Amino acid sequence: MDKDNLTPGRKYLHHRRTVIDGIHREAERWLRCERITDTGAVFSRDYEEEITLTDQQIREELRE
């Protein structure tokens, strides 16, 4: 997804891969776009702290 297509207040599916204890895992979660910044965007999820994604992470990890 391109950062220019983000809409503050809308939810997007965040899909990422990570390694935990040497095991490759995939995770999905819904994030709400709070605001767009010069280097990416800030997202939130329920009562968690805000999450900042860079332009590259937005392109690779976000889906509608």
N, C-alpha and C positions, 0 to 999 in steps of 0.2 A: 504494500500500500504506500502511496506517496503522501508525504506530510501535507501537501497542498490540498488534499482531499479530506483531511480531518475536520470534524465539526465539534467544537466544544459542547459538552453536555451529552454527546452521543456515546454509546458503548461499542467497543470493538473487541474481537477475540484475539487474545495474546497467546501465541503458540511458540513455545521455545523448547530447546533441547538442553539438557544439563547432565552432569556426571555426579552421582552421589555414591560414595563408597565404591568407586570403580565401576559402577553400573550405569549405563547410558539410559536416561529416562526422558520422556517427552511429557510436557505439561501444557494444559490449556486453562485459561481463565478469562473472564470478561472484565475489561477495564473501561472506566469512563474517562474520556478526554476532558481535562479541566482547563488547560490553556496551552497554547502553542508558543514555543520559544524560538529564539534564533538558531539554536543548535538541535532542536527536536521538539518534544512536547512533554507535558506533565499529565500523569494519569492517576486515578484513585480507584480503590476497591474497598467497598464497605467501610470498615473501621481501621484499615491498615494505613500506614504512612504513605505519603505520595510517592509515586514511582516516576522517575525521569527516564525517558527513552531517547536515544540519539536518532538522528535522521536515518542512519544505516539500520539500526534496530527496528525502526518503524517499517522500513521497506522490507526487511526480512521476516519479522515476527508478527506483524499485525494483519488481521483479516477482518472483513466486514461480516 
